[in-house]
């Protein structure tokens, strides 16, 4: 096929990565040759954008401009843009960037395929081409979100919550496992609600159980468990099933009831504290990861002090802190004033992360001398780099292993921890 080289550039979250990988499968089935994030000149460039927060929007715009300029220099090529930024700002983008040949929002792969002169193949919906490491993969179990968090634009961008039927997910997971995937990471904007729209009840525990029955899979990891409606049955499964990582990603965002109400979160301080206590009681040794927002409307020094004190007391295993900023058309932007100065927000984020650094350093130091199971990711200089069940790829710490020999990525090995820093461990193969 003449002019069949496509370069797909993916920005943003792992959900975008999954979308791009499925698009690649359709393109390759239609005879296109696909590269990813390549600097090599291509006949068609497709940019999968993020529009969630300001920094992501700026990165998306800069990437579009860079590739548009490259196409102008070459005097050839087409530029297509898809994803969240387009869904949110299509009209403005079309006016400002006439050099783009096609704009496609979220969940519109059929339109892109048709634009490129191909017939969309629905029989390939569960198939994709992995673009990164081949031993772990993300499984997107639903689209959209029905929560009404004041600060979040995702429902406006991605729409209502739609679960993927369980049979399709199990088939997709089996294909991934047969292709060499050993760690499956379940993702969605909120995985706790999985199944409620199509089955009438929470089906996440059943889905996890069915996935764990796939023999080739070694680990199943769960991301983005909302604090309310938490399926406590999962905690029992984590205790009993070694394939389910003892890793709980629970974004609490705040602990002050006043701020949680203004955030329109569906959990309160007492319920959050009880759930976190139950997790520690029912799954001893589980790693709890969370995210918090500093400077949300309603947060004074009093509420910030409450949040900082809770972080100090609970001692999360993994934590990320974000500075609040108004997002267009969200409840917070429409109804609240963003009165906290940016320098104060930044100072609060810095205080949280300094505290978490101390907590992480102490937790890691306590790991020295222990034997743990890891999955190997890659070799880097003298070290084999791996992760424990407590560490998700790309966002959490890594384990640098010596004396490991020639071991392929995706291999499970036991190591003994020999040293630590705030955000990494050192180990040797047992």
Helices and strands as residue ranges (DSSP letters): E 5-10, H 14-29, E 33-36, E 44-49, H 54-74, E 78-83, H 84-96, E 102-104, H 109-115, G 122-124, E 136-140, E 142-143, H 154-158, E 162-163, H 166-178, E 183-187, G 191-193, H 204-212, E 219-222, H 233-240, E 244-249, H 257-263, H 269-282, E 287-294, H 301-314, E 318-323, H 331-335, H 342-365, E 371-380, E 383-388, E 398-402, E 412-420, E 424-429
